Amino acid sequence: MKTIALVFLSLFMTKSCQPKKDSSVSEQAKQTTETLSTTQTEITKSEMAENKVQTGTKVEYEAMSRGFFSKIIFENNQITIVSDRNSEGKGTVLMLSKEDISEISNLIKAINLDGLATLKAPSEKRMYDGAAHANLKITSNGTEYNGAGFDHGFPPAEIEKLVTKLVSYSEKK
């Protein structure tokens, strides 16, 4: 009896899982949905392109020591702040106003990106654990510019305004 019930339920379950053949209405709905999502994606992309002050620019500021970690990322008109080195993919996201975006963009434009790696740090406290080690990386139009390391809180004069502006967002958090 159990065997007959098991066979019957198995046949019933496999029949009910098969798709129905009348799919003309669902095909039209699917095409309409795809068209709408494509249109929305195109609108979103064009709006994002218009709002970006510098297309393809990403600024990463990272400071770390044995007991301290802070990573601040400026990308896509927003700031991401990560304070836990074990969860770098997650962080607090702050949307920026047009004034903040414009200010950060102007600070980036004022930096000689080719000379970023040769900047001299004003202090060497990070060498003996007197300060956290910090670094600035700027990616612009697919090219990555890495800065020379410096002490957290004591950046080189050429990038001091940008670093101070980025760090100020983590203090507001």
C-alpha positions, 0 to 999 in steps of 0.5 A: 500500500505504501509503495502504491501511494509513493508511486502515485505521489511521485507521478503527481509531483512530476506532472505538476512541476512541468511548465504549461504550454500556453505561454503566449501571454507570459512571453508578451509580459516577459518582453514588456518587462525586458523592454522596461528594464532596459529603458530604465537601465539606459536612463539610469546610466545616462543620469549617472554619466551626467551627474559624475564630475569626473568619469572613471575616478576613484580615490582610496585612502587607507590608514592602518596599524596593529589596532586601527583600520580605516578605508575611505573610498570616493567613487560614483559620487559617494563615500564608503567608509570601512572601519573593519579590516575583516569586512572590507566589502561592507561599510557605511555609504554616504551620498554626497551633495553636488557641492561636496562632489565638486569640491573633491573633484577640484581637489583631485584635479589640483594633484599631479597624479604622475608625481603622486608616488614621489611625494615625500612624507613630512614625518616618519612616525609610522616607522616606530608605531607612532602613527598609523601607516596611510596611503592614497590611491587614485584611479583615473580613466583606468590608470592607477596612481599609488602614492608613497606611504605617509603617517595618518594625520600628517599627509604630504602638503600636495595632497593634504587638502584632499586627505583632510576632506576625505577623513572628515567624512569618517569623523562625521560618521 
